[in-house]
Amino acid sequence: MAGDSRSTAPDWGRIDLNLFVPLNALLIERNVTKAAERIFVTQPAMSAALAKLRRVFDDPLLVRQGRELVLTSFAESLRQPVQQLLFSARDMLTSNQHFEPKVDNRSFTLVASDYTTAVLLVPLLPRLIAEAPGVRIKIEQPKDDYIDFVRSGRCDLLFWPSHFPTPELDRFPNTALFRDEFILVAAHDNTSFDHPLTDEELARTPCVRLASITSSDDSVEPIAPIEPVLPAVATVSTSTLALELVSRTSLVTTIQRQLFEQKRESLGLREVEIATTLPELTMTMFWHPRSVRSPAHRWLRTRVQEAAAALGA
């Protein structure tokens, strides 16, 4: 009788359960190259895994739509079950195990802005590499679905400033890491600002603005506060780009002081005095509840907290 070939009971003894790891990466990334990078394998190896998975499920899983690959409806239905399966397997395998940094292998995905990466993670990475040579770190920029990255387990740690109201994100385990303050900066040779700027003057001062991020609940999260709102001449995606543009123009931007101190000499920047007060920033790391007891995850969180302590509480 004709029917869906997937309804035939599979021969479980012949199925390679290791395929669930590349399957999860493919379902998340929807791209063979990015999926390979996610789990640190070669593109040919990922292509071979996809071919095996297509035979196992008798479904193409990924199909071309224009210039992109999209999941088939069957592949979409696999996303949550596969993630749940891998979560459960990891919890079971690590529940009574210790993590030995010198010998164990583990990959972590961190979601952090270029600011957090520059001031916190770049100084930390050499220590992680020296202490745990088998650990692999992947750093991604925050995207519009940054909360879903934590909810779905697509990242191990999300670094996000807690001065933005994110009630859904606050439900996840989190730790405040360090504080910083926003300041107004301009090129060092920009002599237009010889006194503290009033709110009225700021409202007439062209600036570089950082692009906003839309959270999964559709609220817009600004990257940096512009209070009062300065007229934006340009909008860029990273703090580093904003500083580079400011260094070559008469524009200004608001930036975190620690990043400013790191870049001021190389880019030729100076702080601009203002009559108003910009809010402080508290950088916080968030993670999924399933990782609370993981020895490897606890090790990583501890190392991050130690690095943050050097930046100031």
C-alpha positions as a Markdown table, in Angstrom:
| # | Residue | x | y | z |
|---|---|---|---|---|
| 1 | Met | 0.0 | 0.0 | 0.0 |
| 2 | Ala | 1.3 | 3.4 | -0.9 |
| 3 | Gly | 2.3 | 5.8 | 1.8 |
| 4 | Asp | 4.9 | 8.0 | 3.4 |
| 5 | Ser | 8.2 | 6.1 | 3.3 |
| 6 | Arg | 9.1 | 7.6 | 6.6 |
| 7 | Ser | 6.3 | 5.6 | 8.3 |
| 8 | Thr | 8.4 | 2.4 | 7.8 |
| 9 | Ala | 10.1 | 1.5 | 11.0 |
| 10 | Pro | 13.8 | 2.2 | 10.8 |
| 11 | Asp | 16.6 | -0.3 | 11.6 |
| 12 | Trp | 17.9 | 1.5 | 14.8 |
| 13 | Gly | 20.9 | -0.8 | 15.0 |
| 14 | Arg | 22.2 | 0.6 | 11.7 |
| 15 | Ile | 21.6 | 4.3 | 12.5 |
| 16 | Asp | 24.6 | 6.4 | 13.5 |
| 17 | Leu | 23.4 | 8.4 | 16.5 |
| 18 | Asn | 26.4 | 10.7 | 16.1 |
| 19 | Leu | 24.5 | 12.2 | 13.2 |
| 20 | Phe | 22.2 | 14.1 | 15.6 |
| 21 | Val | 25.0 | 16.6 | 16.3 |
| 22 | Pro | 25.4 | 17.7 | 12.7 |
| 23 | Leu | 21.6 | 17.5 | 12.3 |
| 24 | Asn | 21.1 | 20.0 | 15.1 |
| 25 | Ala | 23.7 | 22.3 | 13.6 |
| 26 | Leu | 22.1 | 22.1 | 10.1 |
| 27 | Leu | 18.6 | 22.8 | 11.6 |
| 28 | Ile | 20.0 | 25.9 | 13.4 |
| 29 | Glu | 22.2 | 27.4 | 10.8 |
| 30 | Arg | 20.3 | 26.3 | 7.6 |
| 31 | Asn | 23.6 | 26.4 | 5.9 |
| 32 | Val | 26.2 | 23.7 | 5.4 |
| 33 | Thr | 29.3 | 25.9 | 5.7 |
| 34 | Lys | 28.0 | 27.6 | 8.9 |
| 35 | Ala | 26.8 | 24.3 | 10.4 |
| 36 | Ala | 30.3 | 22.9 | 9.8 |
| 37 | Glu | 31.9 | 25.9 | 11.5 |
| 38 | Arg | 29.5 | 25.6 | 14.4 |
| 39 | Ile | 30.7 | 22.1 | 15.4 |
| 40 | Phe | 34.2 | 22.6 | 14.1 |
| 41 | Val | 34.2 | 20.1 | 11.2 |
| 42 | Thr | 35.1 | 20.6 | 7.6 |
| 43 | Gln | 32.5 | 21.5 | 5.0 |
| 44 | Pro | 33.0 | 18.1 | 3.1 |
| 45 | Ala | 32.4 | 16.3 | 6.4 |
| 46 | Met | 29.2 | 18.3 | 7.0 |
| 47 | Ser | 28.0 | 17.6 | 3.4 |
| 48 | Ala | 28.6 | 13.9 | 3.9 |
| 49 | Ala | 26.6 | 14.0 | 7.1 |
| 50 | Leu | 23.7 | 15.8 | 5.3 |
| 51 | Ala | 23.7 | 13.1 | 2.6 |
| 52 | Lys | 23.5 | 10.4 | 5.3 |
| 53 | Leu | 20.7 | 12.3 | 7.1 |
| 54 | Arg | 18.7 | 12.6 | 3.9 |
| 55 | Arg | 18.9 | 8.9 | 3.4 |
| 56 | Val | 18.0 | 8.1 | 7.1 |
| 57 | Phe | 14.9 | 10.4 | 7.0 |
| 58 | Asp | 14.1 | 10.0 | 3.3 |
| 59 | Asp | 13.7 | 13.8 | 3.2 |
| 60 | Pro | 16.0 | 16.5 | 1.6 |
| 61 | Leu | 15.9 | 18.5 | 4.9 |
| 62 | Leu | 17.4 | 21.5 | 3.2 |
| 63 | Val | 16.2 | 22.8 | -0.1 |
| 64 | Arg | 17.3 | 25.8 | -2.2 |
| 65 | Gln | 15.0 | 28.8 | -2.3 |
| 66 | Gly | 16.6 | 31.5 | -4.5 |
| 67 | Arg | 20.1 | 31.9 | -3.2 |
| 68 | Glu | 19.4 | 30.5 | 0.2 |
| 69 | Leu | 18.7 | 27.1 | 1.7 |
| 70 | Val | 15.5 | 26.6 | 3.8 |
| 71 | Leu | 14.3 | 23.8 | 5.9 |
| 72 | Thr | 11.6 | 21.5 | 4.6 |
| 73 | Ser | 8.4 | 21.2 | 6.7 |
| 74 | Phe | 9.6 | 17.9 | 8.0 |
| 75 | Ala | 13.0 | 19.4 | 9.0 |
| 76 | Glu | 11.2 | 22.2 | 10.8 |
| 77 | Ser | 9.3 | 19.6 | 12.8 |
| 78 | Leu | 12.6 | 18.1 | 14.0 |
| 79 | Arg | 14.1 | 21.3 | 15.5 |
| 80 | Gln | 12.6 | 21.1 | 19.0 |
| 81 | Pro | 12.8 | 17.3 | 19.4 |
| 82 | Val | 16.5 | 17.2 | 18.3 |
| 83 | Gln | 17.5 | 20.1 | 20.6 |
| 84 | Gln | 15.7 | 18.4 | 23.5 |
| 85 | Leu | 17.4 | 15.1 | 22.7 |
| 86 | Leu | 20.8 | 16.7 | 22.8 |
| 87 | Phe | 20.1 | 18.6 | 25.9 |
| 88 | Ser | 19.0 | 15.4 | 27.7 |
| 89 | Ala | 22.0 | 13.5 | 26.4 |
| 90 | Arg | 24.4 | 16.2 | 27.6 |
| 91 | Asp | 22.7 | 16.4 | 31.0 |
| 92 | Met | 22.9 | 12.6 | 31.4 |
| 93 | Leu | 26.5 | 12.4 | 30.4 |
| 94 | Thr | 27.8 | 15.3 | 32.5 |
| 95 | Ser | 25.6 | 14.9 | 35.6 |
| 96 | Asn | 28.3 | 13.0 | 37.6 |
| 97 | Gln | 31.4 | 14.0 | 35.7 |
| 98 | His | 34.1 | 16.4 | 36.4 |
| 99 | Phe | 35.5 | 18.8 | 33.8 |
| 100 | Glu | 39.2 | 18.6 | 33.3 |
| 101 | Pro | 40.3 | 21.7 | 31.3 |
| 102 | Lys | 43.7 | 20.3 | 30.4 |
| 103 | Val | 42.4 | 17.2 | 28.7 |
| 104 | Asp | 38.6 | 17.5 | 28.0 |
| 105 | Asn | 37.1 | 18.7 | 24.7 |
| 106 | Arg | 34.2 | 21.1 | 24.6 |
| 107 | Ser | 32.9 | 23.9 | 22.4 |
| 108 | Phe | 31.1 | 27.0 | 23.6 |
| 109 | Thr | 29.1 | 29.6 | 21.7 |
| 110 | Leu | 29.0 | 33.1 | 23.2 |
| 111 | Val | 26.8 | 35.9 | 22.0 |
| 112 | Ala | 28.4 | 39.2 | 22.7 |
| 113 | Ser | 28.7 | 42.6 | 21.1 |
| 114 | Asp | 32.0 | 43.9 | 19.7 |
| 115 | Tyr | 32.2 | 46.1 | 22.9 |
| 116 | Thr | 31.9 | 43.1 | 25.2 |
| 117 | Thr | 34.3 | 41.1 | 23.1 |
| 118 | Ala | 36.9 | 43.8 | 23.1 |
| 119 | Val | 36.9 | 44.7 | 26.7 |
| 120 | Leu | 36.1 | 41.3 | 28.3 |
| 121 | Leu | 36.5 | 38.3 | 26.0 |
| 122 | Val | 39.6 | 39.2 | 24.1 |
| 123 | Pro | 41.7 | 39.6 | 27.4 |
| 124 | Leu | 40.1 | 36.3 | 28.6 |
| 125 | Leu | 40.6 | 34.1 | 25.5 |
| 126 | Pro | 44.4 | 33.6 | 25.9 |
| 127 | Arg | 43.8 | 32.3 | 29.5 |
| 128 | Leu | 41.1 | 29.9 | 28.2 |
| 129 | Ile | 43.3 | 28.6 | 25.4 |
| 130 | Ala | 46.2 | 28.1 | 27.8 |
| 131 | Glu | 44.2 | 26.4 | 30.5 |
| 132 | Ala | 41.9 | 24.3 | 28.3 |
| 133 | Pro | 43.6 | 23.6 | 24.9 |
| 134 | Gly | 40.7 | 21.3 | 23.9 |
| 135 | Val | 38.1 | 24.0 | 24.4 |
| 136 | Arg | 36.7 | 25.8 | 21.3 |
| 137 | Ile | 35.1 | 29.2 | 21.5 |
| 138 | Lys | 32.7 | 30.7 | 19.0 |
| 139 | Ile | 31.7 | 34.3 | 19.4 |
| 140 | Glu | 28.6 | 35.7 | 17.6 |
| 141 | Gln | 27.1 | 39.2 | 17.4 |
| 142 | Pro | 23.7 | 39.6 | 19.0 |
| 143 | Lys | 20.9 | 39.2 | 16.5 |
| 144 | Asp | 17.2 | 40.1 | 16.6 |
| 145 | Asp | 16.3 | 36.7 | 18.1 |
| 146 | Tyr | 18.9 | 37.0 | 20.9 |
| 147 | Ile | 16.5 | 35.8 | 23.6 |
| 148 | Asp | 15.7 | 32.7 | 21.5 |
| 149 | Phe | 19.4 | 32.0 | 21.4 |
| 150 | Val | 19.3 | 31.4 | 25.1 |
| 151 | Arg | 15.9 | 29.7 | 25.2 |
| 152 | Ser | 16.7 | 27.2 | 22.5 |
| 153 | Gly | 20.3 | 26.5 | 23.7 |
| 154 | Arg | 21.9 | 28.0 | 20.5 |
| 155 | Cys | 24.4 | 29.7 | 22.8 |
| 156 | Asp | 26.0 | 28.9 | 26.1 |
| 157 | Leu | 26.3 | 32.5 | 27.3 |
| 158 | Leu | 24.6 | 35.7 | 26.2 |
| 159 | Phe | 26.2 | 39.0 | 27.3 |
| 160 | Trp | 23.6 | 41.7 | 27.5 |
| 161 | Pro | 23.4 | 45.1 | 29.3 |
| 162 | Ser | 20.8 | 44.9 | 32.1 |
| 163 | His | 19.8 | 48.6 | 31.8 |
| 164 | Phe | 17.6 | 47.5 | 28.9 |
| 165 | Pro | 14.2 | 46.2 | 30.2 |
| 166 | Thr | 14.0 | 42.6 | 29.1 |
| 167 | Pro | 11.6 | 40.8 | 31.4 |
| 168 | Glu | 11.7 | 37.5 | 29.4 |
| 169 | Leu | 15.5 | 37.4 | 29.5 |
| 170 | Asp | 15.5 | 38.1 | 33.3 |
| 171 | Arg | 13.8 | 34.7 | 33.8 |
| 172 | Phe | 17.0 | 32.9 | 32.9 |
| 173 | Pro | 19.9 | 32.4 | 35.3 |
| 174 | Asn | 22.2 | 35.4 | 35.2 |
| 175 | Thr | 25.1 | 37.2 | 36.9 |
| 176 | Ala | 26.0 | 40.8 | 36.7 |
| 177 | Leu | 29.6 | 41.1 | 35.6 |
| 178 | Phe | 30.8 | 44.8 | 35.6 |
| 179 | Arg | 29.7 | 48.3 | 35.3 |
| 180 | Asp | 30.6 | 51.0 | 32.7 |
| 181 | Glu | 29.4 | 54.4 | 31.8 |
| 182 | Phe | 28.5 | 56.0 | 28.5 |
| 183 | Ile | 30.3 | 59.2 | 27.3 |
| 184 | Leu | 30.2 | 61.4 | 24.3 |
| 185 | Val | 33.3 | 61.2 | 22.1 |
| 186 | Ala | 34.6 | 63.1 | 19.0 |
| 187 | Ala | 37.8 | 63.1 | 17.0 |
| 188 | His | 40.8 | 64.5 | 18.9 |
| 189 | Asp | 41.4 | 67.3 | 16.4 |
| 190 | Asn | 37.7 | 68.3 | 16.4 |
| 191 | Thr | 37.8 | 71.6 | 18.2 |
| 192 | Ser | 34.1 | 72.4 | 17.8 |
| 193 | Phe | 33.3 | 71.5 | 21.4 |
| 194 | Asp | 35.2 | 73.8 | 23.9 |
| 195 | His | 32.6 | 73.7 | 26.7 |
| 196 | Pro | 30.1 | 71.3 | 28.2 |
| 197 | Leu | 27.2 | 70.8 | 25.7 |
| 198 | Thr | 23.7 | 71.6 | 26.8 |
| 199 | Asp | 20.7 | 69.5 | 25.9 |
| 200 | Glu | 19.7 | 72.1 | 23.3 |
| 201 | Glu | 23.2 | 72.0 | 21.7 |
| 202 | Leu | 23.2 | 68.2 | 21.7 |
| 203 | Ala | 20.0 | 68.2 | 19.8 |
| 204 | Arg | 21.8 | 70.1 | 17.0 |
| 205 | Thr | 24.9 | 67.9 | 17.0 |
| 206 | Pro | 25.2 | 65.4 | 14.2 |
| 207 | Cys | 26.1 | 61.9 | 15.4 |
| 208 | Val | 26.8 | 58.3 | 14.5 |
| 209 | Arg | 24.2 | 56.0 | 16.0 |
| 210 | Leu | 24.3 | 52.3 | 16.6 |
| 211 | Ala | 21.6 | 50.2 | 15.0 |
| 212 | Ser | 18.9 | 48.9 | 17.3 |
| 213 | Ile | 18.1 | 45.3 | 17.9 |
| 214 | Thr | 14.5 | 43.9 | 18.0 |
| 215 | Ser | 14.0 | 41.3 | 20.7 |
| 216 | Ser | 11.8 | 38.2 | 20.3 |
| 217 | Asp | 8.9 | 40.1 | 21.9 |
| 218 | Asp | 9.2 | 42.8 | 19.2 |
| 219 | Ser | 10.4 | 45.5 | 21.6 |
| 220 | Val | 13.2 | 47.6 | 20.2 |
| 221 | Glu | 16.4 | 47.5 | 22.2 |
| 222 | Pro | 18.8 | 50.5 | 21.5 |
| 223 | Ile | 22.5 | 49.6 | 21.6 |
| 224 | Ala | 23.6 | 52.8 | 23.2 |
| 225 | Pro | 21.5 | 55.6 | 24.8 |
| 226 | Ile | 21.4 | 59.0 | 23.0 |
| 227 | Glu | 19.8 | 61.2 | 25.6 |
| 228 | Pro | 18.6 | 63.6 | 24.5 |
| 229 | Val | 18.3 | 62.2 | 21.0 |
| 230 | Leu | 21.1 | 63.5 | 18.7 |
| 231 | Pro | 20.3 | 63.8 | 15.0 |
| 232 | Ala | 21.8 | 60.7 | 13.3 |
| 233 | Val | 23.8 | 61.3 | 10.2 |
| 234 | Ala | 24.9 | 57.6 | 10.0 |
| 235 | Thr | 23.8 | 54.3 | 11.6 |
| 236 | Val | 26.3 | 51.5 | 12.0 |
| 237 | Ser | 26.2 | 48.0 | 13.4 |
| 238 | Thr | 29.1 | 48.0 | 15.9 |
| 239 | Ser | 30.7 | 50.3 | 18.4 |
| 240 | Thr | 34.1 | 50.0 | 16.7 |
| 241 | Leu | 32.6 | 51.2 | 13.4 |
| 242 | Ala | 31.1 | 54.1 | 15.1 |
| 243 | Leu | 34.4 | 55.1 | 16.7 |
| 244 | Glu | 36.3 | 54.7 | 13.3 |
| 245 | Leu | 33.7 | 56.9 | 11.6 |
| 246 | Val | 33.9 | 59.6 | 14.3 |
| 247 | Ser | 37.7 | 59.6 | 14.1 |
| 248 | Arg | 37.5 | 60.7 | 10.4 |
| 249 | Thr | 34.6 | 63.1 | 10.6 |
| 250 | Ser | 33.2 | 66.0 | 12.7 |
| 251 | Leu | 30.5 | 63.6 | 14.0 |
| 252 | Val | 30.1 | 62.5 | 17.6 |
| 253 | Thr | 28.8 | 59.3 | 19.2 |
| 254 | Thr | 28.0 | 57.9 | 22.6 |
| 255 | Ile | 30.2 | 55.0 | 23.6 |
| 256 | Gln | 31.2 | 53.0 | 26.7 |
| 257 | Arg | 34.2 | 54.5 | 28.6 |
| 258 | Gln | 36.2 | 51.3 | 28.7 |
| 259 | Leu | 36.0 | 50.8 | 25.0 |
| 260 | Phe | 36.9 | 54.5 | 24.5 |
| 261 | Glu | 40.0 | 54.1 | 26.8 |
| 262 | Gln | 41.0 | 51.1 | 24.7 |
| 263 | Lys | 40.7 | 52.9 | 21.4 |
| 264 | Arg | 41.4 | 56.5 | 22.1 |
| 265 | Glu | 45.1 | 56.6 | 21.3 |
| 266 | Ser | 45.0 | 54.4 | 18.2 |
| 267 | Leu | 42.0 | 56.2 | 16.7 |
| 268 | Gly | 42.7 | 59.7 | 17.9 |
| 269 | Leu | 39.6 | 60.3 | 20.0 |
| 270 | Arg | 38.7 | 62.6 | 22.9 |
| 271 | Glu | 35.8 | 62.9 | 25.4 |
| 272 | Val | 33.3 | 65.7 | 24.9 |
| 273 | Glu | 32.0 | 67.2 | 28.1 |
| 274 | Ile | 28.2 | 67.4 | 28.3 |
| 275 | Ala | 25.8 | 69.0 | 30.8 |
| 276 | Thr | 23.5 | 66.0 | 31.0 |
| 277 | Thr | 24.2 | 62.7 | 32.6 |
| 278 | Leu | 24.1 | 59.5 | 30.5 |
| 279 | Pro | 23.0 | 56.2 | 32.2 |
| 280 | Glu | 25.4 | 53.6 | 33.4 |
| 281 | Leu | 25.7 | 50.1 | 31.9 |
| 282 | Thr | 25.7 | 46.9 | 33.8 |
| 283 | Met | 26.9 | 44.0 | 31.7 |
| 284 | Thr | 25.3 | 40.7 | 32.6 |
| 285 | Met | 25.7 | 37.2 | 31.4 |
| 286 | Phe | 22.7 | 34.9 | 30.9 |
| 287 | Trp | 22.5 | 31.1 | 30.3 |
| 288 | His | 20.0 | 28.3 | 30.1 |
| 289 | Pro | 18.8 | 26.6 | 33.3 |
| 290 | Arg | 20.0 | 23.2 | 31.9 |
| 291 | Ser | 23.6 | 24.5 | 32.1 |
| 292 | Val | 23.5 | 25.4 | 35.8 |
| 293 | Arg | 25.1 | 22.2 | 37.1 |
| 294 | Ser | 27.3 | 21.4 | 34.1 |
| 295 | Pro | 30.9 | 21.2 | 35.3 |
| 296 | Ala | 32.2 | 22.6 | 32.0 |
| 297 | His | 29.8 | 25.5 | 32.0 |
| 298 | Arg | 30.5 | 26.3 | 35.6 |
| 299 | Trp | 34.2 | 26.4 | 34.8 |
| 300 | Leu | 33.5 | 28.9 | 31.9 |
| 301 | Arg | 31.3 | 31.1 | 34.0 |
| 302 | Thr | 33.9 | 31.2 | 36.8 |
| 303 | Arg | 36.6 | 32.3 | 34.3 |
| 304 | Val | 34.3 | 35.0 | 32.8 |
| 305 | Gln | 33.5 | 36.3 | 36.3 |
| 306 | Glu | 37.2 | 36.4 | 37.2 |
| 307 | Ala | 38.0 | 38.4 | 34.0 |
| 308 | Ala | 35.1 | 40.7 | 34.7 |
| 309 | Ala | 36.3 | 41.4 | 38.2 |
| 310 | Ala | 39.4 | 43.0 | 36.7 |
| 311 | Leu | 37.2 | 45.5 | 34.9 |
| 312 | Gly | 35.4 | 46.7 | 38.1 |
| 313 | Ala | 32.2 | 45.6 | 39.8 |
